[in-house]
Amino acid sequence: MAKNPLEKWERPHAGKAAPSAEPQPEADTVVELADYKADKGKDRTHGWLKIKPAAGAAALMSYAQLLKVTFDEPLFTEIVLVFSFETVIVRGRDMQTHVTGLQTRSLGSITEFNPATQALPAEGEPFVTSIEFVPGSPRDRQGIRTG
């Protein structure tokens, strides 16, 4: 068998499972808030945020393009997501867990309430009443409050 010319640069166990009794946690699974429940406990987004209005198509937005998040603390009734190409305005109530998920980049989706397909959330649970997409880069927009 021919000698591998790259062998001296390969890491030990490259391409093989590391000899370990315990599995190593993935780097992107950290959720800081103990009772975080948004997106039903999903804690790995692989860099994407799904935004689903009640009517119309859902959008997958890249966390890499998210430039700024503003919100109205302590009420948590409005979140403004400023992407490099678009701004998304999310309105609702009790959206603290959404803000925490955005901060840790572990929030997988924001879904607007649809009474035809969903039961009304309990008091104190996150509740999104509207999602508005405002196209254009932040420099292109006039009159949009982004913080």
N, C-alpha and C positions, 0 to 999 in steps of 0.2 A: 504494500500500500504506500502511496506517495505521501511524503511528509507535508503537512499543512504549513504553508509559508506564513500564515498569520497567527500561528499557535502562540508565539511569544507575547502577543498583544491581547489575547483572549483572556477574559476573566475566568477564574475558576468556576466551574459548574455552569458556564454559559450554555444556554439552550436546554439545561437540565434543571430539575427541581433541586433547590438548595437543601442540603441535609439538615433539616430542622424538625424538631418534634412538634412545634407549634406553628400554625400558619401566621405569616406576617401580615399585619393590617395594611390595606391600601392607603396611600397618602391622601386620597380625596374623599375619605369617608368620615371626616370629623364633623360633628354637629355639636355646637357649643351649648345650645339650649336644651336642657334635659327633657322638657315636655314638648319638644318641637314635633308638630303633627302635620304640617302642610305637605301636600302631595302624598299622603298616606304612608309616611315614614321613609319614602324613597330618599336615599342620601348620596347617590352617585348620578350625576347628570351628564357626565362625559363632555362638559363644556357647553351644553345647550339648555335654553330656557324655552319651554313651549308656552305660548300665550294664546288662549282660546276665548274669543268673544262668544256671546250667546248666539249670535247670528253671523254667518260668514265663515270664512276659512281660518283655520288655526295658523299660527306662524311659529317657526323655530328661529329663535334669536341666539346668536353666539355670545356667551359671556365675555369673550375676548373683545367684542365690539361695544360692550357696556362701559360707558365713560363715567357716568354719574348716576347716583340714586338719591332723590330727595323725598322726604316724607314729613308729615305733620305730627311730630311727636309732641305731646303724649296721646293724641287722639287716634292716630294711625287710620285715618279715613281716606287719605290720598297718598299714592306713591307715584312719582314721576321717574321713569327710566329713560335716561338720555343715551342713546346709541349713536355711533358715528354717522349713521345714515337715516335715523328716524327717532322720534320720541314717542314713548308709550305712556299714557296717563291712565292709571288704575284707581278707581274710586270704590269705596266700600266701607266696612267697619271691622274693627278688631283684627287688623292685618299685621300685628306685631310679628307673628311667626313668618309671614312673607318677607318682612324686612330682615329678620334674622337669617332666613334662608338665602336671601340675596347677598347679604354680607358674607356668608360663608360659602357662597356659590353652590349651595346644596339644594336650592329650590328647583324642582324639576318642571313645575308648571304653575301658571296662574290661569284660572278658569272663571269666567263670568257666570254668575248664577243664571240658570235657565229653568223657570218654573215648570216647563213642559217635561223636562227630563230629570230634574233633581228635587229632592226634598229640601225644605227650608232648613238651613243650618241652625243648630241650637244657639241660644244666647251665649256670647263669649267666643264662639267659633269664628274663624275668618270667613268673611262674606264679601264677595266682589260684586258690586252692583253695575259697574260699567267699565269698559276698556275702550280707550280711544287711541288710534294710531295717527300720528302727525308726521307725514313724510318730510324728508329733507334733513340735511346735516344741521347741527346746532348753529352754524354760521348763517345758514339760509333762513332761519326762522326769526320772525319778529313778533313780540307780544306773547310768547309762550313762557310761562314761569317755569324755570328749571333750577330754582334754588335761591 
